Structure formats: structure tokens, C-alpha cells
């Protein structure tokens, strides 16, 4: 059986000028054996994929090794009727991917 962290691995994010909304994400596909195909995706495409039951997780590159380290599961959270992309439960009105690097 394949051991995957998620369908897609988020390794970098670009936020708007106010640092409250993601504009684009850099993602890789987790095939269970290795990481395939990297690319940039719009926030709305990721939101639609999460709603369509695709799974996402943050990952970090290990210093010197290049090996990926699991971060957190990514999900949608509604605050005051607005959906945000988050890794934890918070009442803040912004997208939050923790320490995911910016690009």
C-alpha cells in the first residue's frame, strides 16, 4: 500500500500585499513513492480541489538533505461566512499556512 501524506504537497505560498490571502501556491503531487510534477496553482483552484475531496499538506525541505518533512494537513475553515485556507483552527480572518516559505 502506498504511504502518502496527501494528494498535493504545498511547499511555498505567495500572499497578497496585506499577507491575509494566498494568491498562488507551489505544489507537488505525492504519489506515495516519490514526489511528482511540481507547479504553481491559483488559490481558487486549491479551494475547489479541497472541496472536491483532494487532500493537501504542507512540507518543508530538510537542510542539506533535500528530504521533505511533513508539516500540517491543509483544510478550509469558515470565519464569519468567509472560507480561509488554514493548517490549524483559528478565528483569524486570513489564510494561514504556518511557516510555509513565501515566493
Gaussian input, Z-matrix of N, CA and C with variables (Angstrom, degrees):
# hf/3-21g

backbone

0 1
 N
 C     1     B1
 C     2     B2     1     A1
 N     3     B3     2     A2     1     D1
 C     4     B4     3     A3     2     D2
 C     5     B5     4     A4     3     D3
 N     6     B6     5     A5     4     D4
 C     7     B7     6     A6     5     D5
 C     8     B8     7     A7     6     D6
 N     9     B9     8     A8     7     D7
 C    10    B10     9     A9     8     D8
 C    11    B11    10    A10     9     D9
 N    12    B12    11    A11    10    D10
 C    13    B13    12    A12    11    D11
 C    14    B14    13    A13    12    D12
 N    15    B15    14    A14    13    D13
 C    16    B16    15    A15    14    D14
 C    17    B17    16    A16    15    D15
 N    18    B18    17    A17    16    D16
 C    19    B19    18    A18    17    D17
 C    20    B20    19    A19    18    D18
 N    21    B21    20    A20    19    D19
 C    22    B22    21    A21    20    D20
 C    23    B23    22    A22    21    D21
 N    24    B24    23    A23    22    D22
 C    25    B25    24    A24    23    D23
 C    26    B26    25    A25    24    D24
 N    27    B27    26    A26    25    D25
 C    28    B28    27    A27    26    D26
 C    29    B29    28    A28    27    D27
 N    30    B30    29    A29    28    D28
 C    31    B31    30    A30    29    D29
 C    32    B32    31    A31    30    D30
 N    33    B33    32    A32    31    D31
 C    34    B34    33    A33    32    D32
 C    35    B35    34    A34    33    D33
 N    36    B36    35    A35    34    D34
 C    37    B37    36    A36    35    D35
 C    38    B38    37    A37    36    D36
 N    39    B39    38    A38    37    D37
 C    40    B40    39    A39    38    D38
 C    41    B41    40    A40    39    D39
 N    42    B42    41    A41    40    D40
 C    43    B43    42    A42    41    D41
 C    44    B44    43    A43    42    D42
 N    45    B45    44    A44    43    D43
 C    46    B46    45    A45    44    D44
 C    47    B47    46    A46    45    D45
 N    48    B48    47    A47    46    D46
 C    49    B49    48    A48    47    D47
 C    50    B50    49    A49    48    D48
 N    51    B51    50    A50    49    D49
 C    52    B52    51    A51    50    D50
 C    53    B53    52    A52    51    D51
 N    54    B54    53    A53    52    D52
 C    55    B55    54    A54    53    D53
 C    56    B56    55    A55    54    D54
 N    57    B57    56    A56    55    D55
 C    58    B58    57    A57    56    D56
 C    59    B59    58    A58    57    D57
 N    60    B60    59    A59    58    D58
 C    61    B61    60    A60    59    D59
 C    62    B62    61    A61    60    D60
 N    63    B63    62    A62    61    D61
 C    64    B64    63    A63    62    D62
 C    65    B65    64    A64    63    D63
 N    66    B66    65    A65    64    D64
 C    67    B67    66    A66    65    D65
 C    68    B68    67    A67    66    D66
 N    69    B69    68    A68    67    D67
 C    70    B70    69    A69    68    D68
 C    71    B71    70    A70    69    D69
 N    72    B72    71    A71    70    D70
 C    73    B73    72    A72    71    D71
 C    74    B74    73    A73    72    D72
 N    75    B75    74    A74    73    D73
 C    76    B76    75    A75    74    D74
 C    77    B77    76    A76    75    D75
 N    78    B78    77    A77    76    D76
 C    79    B79    78    A78    77    D77
 C    80    B80    79    A79    78    D78
 N    81    B81    80    A80    79    D79
 C    82    B82    81    A81    80    D80
 C    83    B83    82    A82    81    D81
 N    84    B84    83    A83    82    D82
 C    85    B85    84    A84    83    D83
 C    86    B86    85    A85    84    D84
 N    87    B87    86    A86    85    D85
 C    88    B88    87    A87    86    D86
 C    89    B89    88    A88    87    D87
 N    90    B90    89    A89    88    D88
 C    91    B91    90    A90    89    D89
 C    92    B92    91    A91    90    D90
 N    93    B93    92    A92    91    D91
 C    94    B94    93    A93    92    D92
 C    95    B95    94    A94    93    D93
 N    96    B96    95    A95    94    D94
 C    97    B97    96    A96    95    D95
 C    98    B98    97    A97    96    D96
 N    99    B99    98    A98    97    D97
 C   100   B100    99    A99    98    D98
 C   101   B101   100   A100    99    D99
 N   102   B102   101   A101   100   D100
 C   103   B103   102   A102   101   D101
 C   104   B104   103   A103   102   D102
 N   105   B105   104   A104   103   D103
 C   106   B106   105   A105   104   D104
 C   107   B107   106   A106   105   D105
 N   108   B108   107   A107   106   D106
 C   109   B109   108   A108   107   D107
 C   110   B110   109   A109   108   D108
 N   111   B111   110   A110   109   D109
 C   112   B112   111   A111   110   D110
 C   113   B113   112   A112   111   D111
 N   114   B114   113   A113   112   D112
 C   115   B115   114   A114   113   D113
 C   116   B116   115   A115   114   D114
 N   117   B117   116   A116   115   D115
 C   118   B118   117   A117   116   D116
 C   119   B119   118   A118   117   D117
 N   120   B120   119   A119   118   D118
 C   121   B121   120   A120   119   D119
 C   122   B122   121   A121   120   D120
 N   123   B123   122   A122   121   D121
 C   124   B124   123   A123   122   D122
 C   125   B125   124   A124   123   D123
 N   126   B126   125   A125   124   D124
 C   127   B127   126   A126   125   D125
 C   128   B128   127   A127   126   D126
 N   129   B129   128   A128   127   D127
 C   130   B130   129   A129   128   D128
 C   131   B131   130   A130   129   D129
 N   132   B132   131   A131   130   D130
 C   133   B133   132   A132   131   D131
 C   134   B134   133   A133   132   D132
 N   135   B135   134   A134   133   D133
 C   136   B136   135   A135   134   D134
 C   137   B137   136   A136   135   D135
 N   138   B138   137   A137   136   D136
 C   139   B139   138   A138   137   D137
 C   140   B140   139   A139   138   D138
 N   141   B141   140   A140   139   D139
 C   142   B142   141   A141   140   D140
 C   143   B143   142   A142   141   D141
 N   144   B144   143   A143   142   D142
 C   145   B145   144   A144   143   D143
 C   146   B146   145   A145   144   D144
 N   147   B147   146   A146   145   D145
 C   148   B148   147   A147   146   D146
 C   149   B149   148   A148   147   D147
 N   150   B150   149   A149   148   D148
 C   151   B151   150   A150   149   D149
 C   152   B152   151   A151   150   D150
 N   153   B153   152   A152   151   D151
 C   154   B154   153   A153   152   D152
 C   155   B155   154   A154   153   D153
 N   156   B156   155   A155   154   D154
 C   157   B157   156   A156   155   D155
 C   158   B158   157   A157   156   D156
 N   159   B159   158   A158   157   D157
 C   160   B160   159   A159   158   D158
 C   161   B161   160   A160   159   D159
 N   162   B162   161   A161   160   D160
 C   163   B163   162   A162   161   D161
 C   164   B164   163   A163   162   D162
 N   165   B165   164   A164   163   D163
 C   166   B166   165   A165   164   D164
 C   167   B167   166   A166   165   D165
 N   168   B168   167   A167   166   D166
 C   169   B169   168   A168   167   D167
 C   170   B170   169   A169   168   D168
 N   171   B171   170   A170   169   D169
 C   172   B172   171   A171   170   D170
 C   173   B173   172   A172   171   D171
 N   174   B174   173   A173   172   D172
 C   175   B175   174   A174   173   D173
 C   176   B176   175   A175   174   D174
 N   177   B177   176   A176   175   D175
 C   178   B178   177   A177   176   D176
 C   179   B179   178   A178   177   D177
 N   180   B180   179   A179   178   D178
 C   181   B181   180   A180   179   D179
 C   182   B182   181   A181   180   D180
 N   183   B183   182   A182   181   D181
 C   184   B184   183   A183   182   D182
 C   185   B185   184   A184   183   D183
 N   186   B186   185   A185   184   D184
 C   187   B187   186   A186   185   D185
 C   188   B188   187   A187   186   D186
 N   189   B189   188   A188   187   D187
 C   190   B190   189   A189   188   D188
 C   191   B191   190   A190   189   D189
 N   192   B192   191   A191   190   D190
 C   193   B193   192   A192   191   D191
 C   194   B194   193   A193   192   D192
 N   195   B195   194   A194   193   D193
 C   196   B196   195   A195   194   D194
 C   197   B197   196   A196   195   D195
 N   198   B198   197   A197   196   D196
 C   199   B199   198   A198   197   D197
 C   200   B200   199   A199   198   D198
 N   201   B201   200   A200   199   D199
 C   202   B202   201   A201   200   D200
 C   203   B203   202   A202   201   D201
 N   204   B204   203   A203   202   D202
 C   205   B205   204   A204   203   D203
 C   206   B206   205   A205   204   D204
 N   207   B207   206   A206   205   D205
 C   208   B208   207   A207   206   D206
 C   209   B209   208   A208   207   D207
 N   210   B210   209   A209   208   D208
 C   211   B211   210   A210   209   D209
 C   212   B212   211   A211   210   D210
 N   213   B213   212   A212   211   D211
 C   214   B214   213   A213   212   D212
 C   215   B215   214   A214   213   D213
 N   216   B216   215   A215   214   D214
 C   217   B217   216   A216   215   D215
 C   218   B218   217   A217   216   D216
 N   219   B219   218   A218   217   D217
 C   220   B220   219   A219   218   D218
 C   221   B221   220   A220   219   D219
 N   222   B222   221   A221   220   D220
 C   223   B223   222   A222   221   D221
 C   224   B224   223   A223   222   D222
 N   225   B225   224   A224   223   D223
 C   226   B226   225   A225   224   D224
 C   227   B227   226   A226   225   D225
 N   228   B228   227   A227   226   D226
 C   229   B229   228   A228   227   D227
 C   230   B230   229   A229   228   D228
 N   231   B231   230   A230   229   D229
 C   232   B232   231   A231   230   D230
 C   233   B233   232   A232   231   D231
 N   234   B234   233   A233   232   D232
 C   235   B235   234   A234   233   D233
 C   236   B236   235   A235   234   D234
 N   237   B237   236   A236   235   D235
 C   238   B238   237   A237   236   D236
 C   239   B239   238   A238   237   D237
 N   240   B240   239   A239   238   D238
 C   241   B241   240   A240   239   D239
 C   242   B242   241   A241   240   D240
 N   243   B243   242   A242   241   D241
 C   244   B244   243   A243   242   D242
 C   245   B245   244   A244   243   D243
 N   246   B246   245   A245   244   D244
 C   247   B247   246   A246   245   D245
 C   248   B248   247   A247   246   D246
 N   249   B249   248   A248   247   D247
 C   250   B250   249   A249   248   D248
 C   251   B251   250   A250   249   D249
 N   252   B252   251   A251   250   D250
 C   253   B253   252   A252   251   D251
 C   254   B254   253   A253   252   D252
 N   255   B255   254   A254   253   D253
 C   256   B256   255   A255   254   D254
 C   257   B257   256   A256   255   D255
 N   258   B258   257   A257   256   D256
 C   259   B259   258   A258   257   D257
 C   260   B260   259   A259   258   D258
 N   261   B261   260   A260   259   D259
 C   262   B262   261   A261   260   D260
 C   263   B263   262   A262   261   D261
 N   264   B264   263   A263   262   D262
 C   265   B265   264   A264   263   D263
 C   266   B266   265   A265   264   D264
 N   267   B267   266   A266   265   D265
 C   268   B268   267   A267   266   D266
 C   269   B269   268   A268   267   D267
 N   270   B270   269   A269   268   D268
 C   271   B271   270   A270   269   D269
 C   272   B272   271   A271   270   D270
 N   273   B273   272   A272   271   D271
 C   274   B274   273   A273   272   D272
 C   275   B275   274   A274   273   D273
 N   276   B276   275   A275   274   D274
 C   277   B277   276   A276   275   D275
 C   278   B278   277   A277   276   D276
 N   279   B279   278   A278   277   D277
 C   280   B280   279   A279   278   D278
 C   281   B281   280   A280   279   D279
 N   282   B282   281   A281   280   D280
 C   283   B283   282   A282   281   D281
 C   284   B284   283   A283   282   D282
 N   285   B285   284   A284   283   D283
 C   286   B286   285   A285   284   D284
 C   287   B287   286   A286   285   D285
 N   288   B288   287   A287   286   D286
 C   289   B289   288   A288   287   D287
 C   290   B290   289   A289   288   D288
 N   291   B291   290   A290   289   D289
 C   292   B292   291   A291   290   D290
 C   293   B293   292   A292   291   D291
 N   294   B294   293   A293   292   D292
 C   295   B295   294   A294   293   D293
 C   296   B296   295   A295   294   D294
 N   297   B297   296   A296   295   D295
 C   298   B298   297   A297   296   D296
 C   299   B299   298   A298   297   D297
 N   300   B300   299   A299   298   D298
 C   301   B301   300   A300   299   D299
 C   302   B302   301   A301   300   D300
 N   303   B303   302   A302   301   D301
 C   304   B304   303   A303   302   D302
 C   305   B305   304   A304   303   D303
 N   306   B306   305   A305   304   D304
 C   307   B307   306   A306   305   D305
 C   308   B308   307   A307   306   D306

   B1=1.4602
   B2=1.5286
   B3=1.2889
   B4=1.4561
   B5=1.5219
   B6=1.3199
   B7=1.4581
   B8=1.5229
   B9=1.3269
   B10=1.4634
   B11=1.5156
   B12=1.3364
   B13=1.4581
   B14=1.5197
   B15=1.3303
   B16=1.4681
   B17=1.5223
   B18=1.3167
   B19=1.4649
   B20=1.5280
   B21=1.3366
   B22=1.4623
   B23=1.5236
   B24=1.3268
   B25=1.4614
   B26=1.5226
   B27=1.3151
   B28=1.4592
   B29=1.5224
   B30=1.3344
   B31=1.4627
   B32=1.5273
   B33=1.3316
   B34=1.4693
   B35=1.5219
   B36=1.3221
   B37=1.4676
   B38=1.5249
   B39=1.3107
   B40=1.4688
   B41=1.5231
   B42=1.3322
   B43=1.4606
   B44=1.5195
   B45=1.3311
   B46=1.4621
   B47=1.5314
   B48=1.3205
   B49=1.4688
   B50=1.5246
   B51=1.3305
   B52=1.4697
   B53=1.5244
   B54=1.3410
   B55=1.4676
   B56=1.5309
   B57=1.3353
   B58=1.4638
   B59=1.5261
   B60=1.3286
   B61=1.4617
   B62=1.5264
   B63=1.3122
   B64=1.4531
   B65=1.5238
   B66=1.3274
   B67=1.4594
   B68=1.5300
   B69=1.3287
   B70=1.4673
   B71=1.5201
   B72=1.3266
   B73=1.4634
   B74=1.5178
   B75=1.3080
   B76=1.4621
   B77=1.5257
   B78=1.3212
   B79=1.4607
   B80=1.5175
   B81=1.3258
   B82=1.4589
   B83=1.5220
   B84=1.3160
   B85=1.4605
   B86=1.5241
   B87=1.3206
   B88=1.4650
   B89=1.5287
   B90=1.3360
   B91=1.4627
   B92=1.5268
   B93=1.3287
   B94=1.4557
   B95=1.5091
   B96=1.3072
   B97=1.4595
   B98=1.5249
   B99=1.3075
   B100=1.4634
   B101=1.5216
   B102=1.3081
   B103=1.4617
   B104=1.5230
   B105=1.3158
   B106=1.4635
   B107=1.5157
   B108=1.3206
   B109=1.4548
   B110=1.5238
   B111=1.2817
   B112=1.4580
   B113=1.5185
   B114=1.3193
   B115=1.4513
   B116=1.5105
   B117=1.3265
   B118=1.4631
   B119=1.5181
   B120=1.3257
   B121=1.4572
   B122=1.5230
   B123=1.3151
   B124=1.4592
   B125=1.5243
   B126=1.3131
   B127=1.4604
   B128=1.5247
   B129=1.3265
   B130=1.4615
   B131=1.5219
   B132=1.3317
   B133=1.4638
   B134=1.5243
   B135=1.3287
   B136=1.4622
   B137=1.5258
   B138=1.3228
   B139=1.4715
   B140=1.5282
   B141=1.3166
   B142=1.4681
   B143=1.5271
   B144=1.3220
   B145=1.4650
   B146=1.5279
   B147=1.3356
   B148=1.4684
   B149=1.5240
   B150=1.3145
   B151=1.4711
   B152=1.5274
   B153=1.3202
   B154=1.4544
   B155=1.5143
   B156=1.3180
   B157=1.4684
   B158=1.5258
   B159=1.3224
   B160=1.4569
   B161=1.5218
   B162=1.3205
   B163=1.4618
   B164=1.5265
   B165=1.3272
   B166=1.4597
   B167=1.5210
   B168=1.3360
   B169=1.4596
   B170=1.5232
   B171=1.3211
   B172=1.4609
   B173=1.5241
   B174=1.3233
   B175=1.4606
   B176=1.5211
   B177=1.3160
   B178=1.4586
   B179=1.5172
   B180=1.3226
   B181=1.4567
   B182=1.5191
   B183=1.3280
   B184=1.4614
   B185=1.5153
   B186=1.3400
   B187=1.4661
   B188=1.5263
   B189=1.3192
   B190=1.4537
   B191=1.5166
   B192=1.3227
   B193=1.4609
   B194=1.5122
   B195=1.3245
   B196=1.4538
   B197=1.5113
   B198=1.3371
   B199=1.4606
   B200=1.5165
   B201=1.3140
   B202=1.4532
   B203=1.5170
   B204=1.3244
   B205=1.4560
   B206=1.5186
   B207=1.3241
   B208=1.4590
   B209=1.5175
   B210=1.3333
   B211=1.4595
   B212=1.5142
   B213=1.3481
   B214=1.4661
   B215=1.5222
   B216=1.3181
   B217=1.4600
   B218=1.5302
   B219=1.3156
   B220=1.4647
   B221=1.5246
   B222=1.3157
   B223=1.4592
   B224=1.5178
   B225=1.3288
   B226=1.4613
   B227=1.5144
   B228=1.3181
   B229=1.4629
   B230=1.5241
   B231=1.3157
   B232=1.4676
   B233=1.5223
   B234=1.3199
   B235=1.4604
   B236=1.5189
   B237=1.3139
   B238=1.4676
   B239=1.5304
   B240=1.3294
   B241=1.4548
   B242=1.5172
   B243=1.3304
   B244=1.4629
   B245=1.5261
   B246=1.3445
   B247=1.4604
   B248=1.5256
   B249=1.3284
   B250=1.4565
   B251=1.5209
   B252=1.3306
   B253=1.4552
   B254=1.5223
   B255=1.3455
   B256=1.4666
   B257=1.5206
   B258=1.3346
   B259=1.4594
   B260=1.5214
   B261=1.3041
   B262=1.4582
   B263=1.5055
   B264=1.2975
   B265=1.4583
   B266=1.5210
   B267=1.3111
   B268=1.4584
   B269=1.5160
   B270=1.2872
   B271=1.4634
   B272=1.5222
   B273=1.3323
   B274=1.4636
   B275=1.5215
   B276=1.2992
   B277=1.4571
   B278=1.5215
   B279=1.3436
   B280=1.4587
   B281=1.5229
   B282=1.3287
   B283=1.4543
   B284=1.5271
   B285=1.3279
   B286=1.4635
   B287=1.5236
   B288=1.3254
   B289=1.4593
   B290=1.5187
   B291=1.3196
   B292=1.4606
   B293=1.5135
   B294=1.3330
   B295=1.4632
   B296=1.5279
   B297=1.3178
   B298=1.4637
   B299=1.5294
   B300=1.3388
   B301=1.4676
   B302=1.5272
   B303=1.3241
   B304=1.4650
   B305=1.5184
   B306=1.3194
   B307=1.4666
   B308=1.5118
   A1=109.67
   A2=115.70
   A3=120.77
   A4=110.35
   A5=115.35
   A6=120.79
   A7=107.88
   A8=115.65
   A9=120.58
   A10=110.04
   A11=114.98
   A12=120.03
   A13=110.18
   A14=116.12
   A15=122.32
   A16=107.72
   A17=116.80
   A18=120.07
   A19=110.59
   A20=115.61
   A21=121.99
   A22=109.66
   A23=115.58
   A24=121.92
   A25=108.99
   A26=116.12
   A27=123.24
   A28=108.47
   A29=116.98
   A30=118.67
   A31=113.90
   A32=118.84
   A33=122.01
   A34=108.95
   A35=115.89
   A36=120.82
   A37=109.96
   A38=115.27
   A39=121.28
   A40=107.39
   A41=115.30
   A42=121.68
   A43=110.65
   A44=116.04
   A45=121.05
   A46=109.28
   A47=116.53
   A48=121.80
   A49=113.01
   A50=117.38
   A51=120.59
   A52=112.48
   A53=116.64
   A54=122.84
   A55=113.07
   A56=116.85
   A57=120.02
   A58=113.29
   A59=118.03
   A60=120.78
   A61=109.95
   A62=115.24
   A63=120.60
   A64=108.35
   A65=115.95
   A66=121.25
   A67=109.21
   A68=115.43
   A69=122.04
   A70=109.29
   A71=114.58
   A72=121.33
   A73=109.06
   A74=116.25
   A75=120.88
   A76=106.35
   A77=114.67
   A78=121.59
   A79=110.67
   A80=115.14
   A81=122.42
   A82=107.30
   A83=116.26
   A84=121.43
   A85=108.50
   A86=116.60
   A87=122.86
   A88=107.66
   A89=117.04
   A90=119.14
   A91=112.94
   A92=117.21
   A93=121.29
   A94=114.16
   A95=117.32
   A96=121.59
   A97=109.83
   A98=115.29
   A99=122.13
   A100=107.94
   A101=114.64
   A102=120.18
   A103=107.49
   A104=115.73
   A105=122.36
   A106=110.64
   A107=115.14
   A108=124.41
   A109=116.05
   A110=115.41
   A111=120.98
   A112=108.43
   A113=115.87
   A114=119.70
   A115=111.57
   A116=115.28
   A117=121.70
   A118=109.41
   A119=115.28
   A120=121.41
   A121=109.84
   A122=115.92
   A123=121.31
   A124=110.28
   A125=115.62
   A126=121.57
   A127=110.96
   A128=117.58
   A129=120.57
   A130=111.94
   A131=117.54
   A132=120.33
   A133=110.82
   A134=116.49
   A135=120.69
   A136=110.33
   A137=117.32
   A138=121.20
   A139=109.69
   A140=117.38
   A141=121.10
   A142=111.42
   A143=116.76
   A144=120.45
   A145=111.39
   A146=117.51
   A147=120.58
   A148=109.48
   A149=116.74
   A150=120.23
   A151=111.24
   A152=116.86
   A153=122.39
   A154=112.99
   A155=117.25
   A156=124.39
   A157=115.50
   A158=119.39
   A159=120.40
   A160=107.82
   A161=116.20
   A162=120.34
   A163=109.93
   A164=114.78
   A165=122.53
   A166=109.03
   A167=116.01
   A168=121.57
   A169=108.25
   A170=116.10
   A171=120.12
   A172=108.23
   A173=116.17
   A174=122.16
   A175=108.48
   A176=114.64
   A177=121.46
   A178=108.77
   A179=116.20
   A180=121.09
   A181=109.52
   A182=115.39
   A183=120.49
   A184=110.94
   A185=117.34
   A186=120.11
   A187=111.01
   A188=115.54
   A189=121.07
   A190=115.33
   A191=118.58
   A192=120.54
   A193=112.83
   A194=116.65
   A195=120.31
   A196=112.76
   A197=117.23
   A198=120.84
   A199=110.37
   A200=115.99
   A201=120.75
   A202=111.74
   A203=115.43
   A204=122.92
   A205=108.06
   A206=116.29
   A207=121.22
   A208=110.20
   A209=115.59
   A210=121.43
   A211=110.49
   A212=116.76
   A213=122.43
   A214=110.36
   A215=115.94
   A216=120.49
   A217=107.92
   A218=116.79
   A219=122.98
   A220=107.75
   A221=116.31
   A222=120.38
   A223=109.96
   A224=115.82
   A225=121.67
   A226=108.88
   A227=116.06
   A228=121.57
   A229=107.88
   A230=116.03
   A231=120.74
   A232=109.77
   A233=115.52
   A234=122.19
   A235=106.22
   A236=116.21
   A237=121.63
   A238=112.09
   A239=116.21
   A240=121.48
   A241=115.77
   A242=117.93
   A243=122.27
   A244=108.39
   A245=117.05
   A246=120.89
   A247=111.27
   A248=114.74
   A249=121.90
   A250=109.25
   A251=116.13
   A252=122.91
   A253=106.29
   A254=116.86
   A255=119.83
   A256=112.16
   A257=114.95
   A258=121.70
   A259=111.58
   A260=117.96
   A261=121.37
   A262=110.10
   A263=114.79
   A264=118.56
   A265=109.34
   A266=115.02
   A267=119.81
   A268=107.81
   A269=115.76
   A270=120.28
   A271=110.70
   A272=116.90
   A273=119.19
   A274=110.33
   A275=115.22
   A276=121.97
   A277=109.87
   A278=115.13
   A279=121.00
   A280=109.07
   A281=115.50
   A282=120.74
   A283=107.33
   A284=116.82
   A285=120.28
   A286=110.06
   A287=116.35
   A288=121.44
   A289=111.33
   A290=116.50
   A291=120.99
   A292=112.07
   A293=115.80
   A294=121.91
   A295=113.77
   A296=117.25
   A297=120.18
   A298=108.85
   A299=117.64
   A300=119.99
   A301=112.95
   A302=115.03
   A303=122.10
   A304=109.83
   A305=115.85
   A306=120.28
   A307=108.95
   D1=140.04
   D2=179.75
   D3=-73.93
   D4=142.89
   D5=179.74
   D6=-112.48
   D7=100.25
   D8=-177.70
   D9=-113.43
   D10=148.03
   D11=173.17
   D12=-79.43
   D13=-38.61
   D14=-178.08
   D15=-169.86
   D16=170.53
   D17=175.39
   D18=-65.51
   D19=-40.31
   D20=-177.36
   D21=-129.57
   D22=139.83
   D23=179.88
   D24=-111.19
   D25=122.31
   D26=-178.69
   D27=-92.15
   D28=121.00
   D29=-178.63
   D30=-119.95
   D31=-12.20
   D32=174.38
   D33=-153.52
   D34=151.14
   D35=179.72
   D36=-138.64
   D37=146.36
   D38=173.52
   D39=-114.71
   D40=124.52
   D41=-179.57
   D42=-102.48
   D43=163.78
   D44=175.19
   D45=-71.37
   D46=177.67
   D47=-176.03
   D48=-61.34
   D49=-27.69
   D50=-179.46
   D51=-88.46
   D52=-2.13
   D53=-179.21
   D54=60.77
   D55=28.66
   D56=-179.64
   D57=-111.41
   D58=-22.24
   D59=-178.24
   D60=-129.38
   D61=134.13
   D62=174.25
   D63=-70.85
   D64=139.06
   D65=174.66
   D66=-99.57
   D67=-50.34
   D68=-178.24
   D69=-140.93
   D70=154.94
   D71=176.38
   D72=-128.23
   D73=144.76
   D74=170.50
   D75=-99.32
   D76=124.71
   D77=-174.19
   D78=-128.51
   D79=155.12
   D80=170.49
   D81=-127.94
   D82=154.18
   D83=178.66
   D84=-91.68
   D85=129.67
   D86=177.90
   D87=-95.26
   D88=109.34
   D89=-178.93
   D90=-95.64
   D91=5.71
   D92=178.13
   D93=93.98
   D94=-23.82
   D95=179.32
   D96=-112.45
   D97=-40.26
   D98=-179.58
   D99=-149.67
   D100=176.99
   D101=177.41
   D102=-101.14
   D103=127.59
   D104=-178.63
   D105=-108.64
   D106=164.38
   D107=168.57
   D108=28.01
   D109=109.87
   D110=173.74
   D111=-102.02
   D112=153.76
   D113=177.35
   D114=-170.73
   D115=171.61
   D116=177.09
   D117=-102.32
   D118=138.16
   D119=-177.61
   D120=-132.80
   D121=143.80
   D122=176.01
   D123=-70.68
   D124=150.67
   D125=179.02
   D126=-52.94
   D127=-46.72
   D128=-176.67
   D129=-62.14
   D130=-33.60
   D131=176.97
   D132=-65.50
   D133=-38.94
   D134=177.96
   D135=-68.06
   D136=-43.80
   D137=177.78
   D138=-58.18
   D139=-46.30
   D140=179.30
   D141=-62.18
   D142=-40.11
   D143=179.39
   D144=-65.81
   D145=-40.70
   D146=177.49
   D147=-62.63
   D148=-42.80
   D149=178.02
   D150=-64.33
   D151=-26.31
   D152=178.73
   D153=-89.26
   D154=15.72
   D155=175.92
   D156=77.89
   D157=13.10
   D158=170.39
   D159=-75.74
   D160=148.34
   D161=-179.65
   D162=-108.20
   D163=148.00
   D164=-178.85
   D165=-133.29
   D166=147.94
   D167=175.06
   D168=-144.93
   D169=153.33
   D170=173.56
   D171=-87.20
   D172=147.51
   D173=176.42
   D174=-137.37
   D175=155.87
   D176=-179.76
   D177=-131.31
   D178=142.24
   D179=179.48
   D180=-83.47
   D181=130.14
   D182=179.15
   D183=-70.07
   D184=139.86
   D185=-179.70
   D186=-64.19
   D187=127.82
   D188=175.75
   D189=81.10
   D190=-28.09
   D191=-174.98
   D192=-97.93
   D193=-31.00
   D194=-175.73
   D195=80.52
   D196=-4.22
   D197=178.56
   D198=-71.54
   D199=144.31
   D200=178.74
   D201=-84.52
   D202=143.34
   D203=175.86
   D204=-118.37
   D205=131.06
   D206=179.29
   D207=-63.24
   D208=137.81
   D209=175.77
   D210=-103.89
   D211=-88.37
   D212=-177.01
   D213=-145.16
   D214=156.03
   D215=169.54
   D216=-69.46
   D217=145.62
   D218=178.98
   D219=-108.81
   D220=137.09
   D221=-179.85
   D222=-147.09
   D223=175.45
   D224=175.68
   D225=-99.23
   D226=138.89
   D227=176.12
   D228=-132.25
   D229=135.86
   D230=179.08
   D231=-97.93
   D232=128.64
   D233=175.53
   D234=-126.87
   D235=119.93
   D236=-177.46
   D237=52.27
   D238=39.08
   D239=176.15
   D240=80.62
   D241=3.67
   D242=179.52
   D243=-111.77
   D244=135.14
   D245=-179.60
   D246=-87.42
   D247=135.87
   D248=177.76
   D249=-125.93
   D250=148.33
   D251=175.91
   D252=-88.93
   D253=122.00
   D254=-173.00
   D255=-142.56
   D256=164.12
   D257=173.14
   D258=-111.18
   D259=-13.01
   D260=-178.64
   D261=-141.68
   D262=168.19
   D263=179.11
   D264=-85.78
   D265=118.76
   D266=177.16
   D267=-147.23
   D268=159.91
   D269=178.64
   D270=-98.30
   D271=11.35
   D272=-178.18
   D273=-76.37
   D274=147.01
   D275=-177.60
   D276=-95.23
   D277=66.92
   D278=177.23
   D279=-162.27
   D280=158.12
   D281=172.06
   D282=-70.78
   D283=142.13
   D284=-176.79
   D285=-141.84
   D286=109.84
   D287=175.54
   D288=-112.58
   D289=26.79
   D290=176.11
   D291=61.70
   D292=-128.47
   D293=-176.21
   D294=-92.35
   D295=18.81
   D296=178.37
   D297=-58.93
   D298=127.07
   D299=-178.23
   D300=-61.35
   D301=153.09
   D302=176.76
   D303=-93.19
   D304=159.23
   D305=172.38
   D306=-136.74

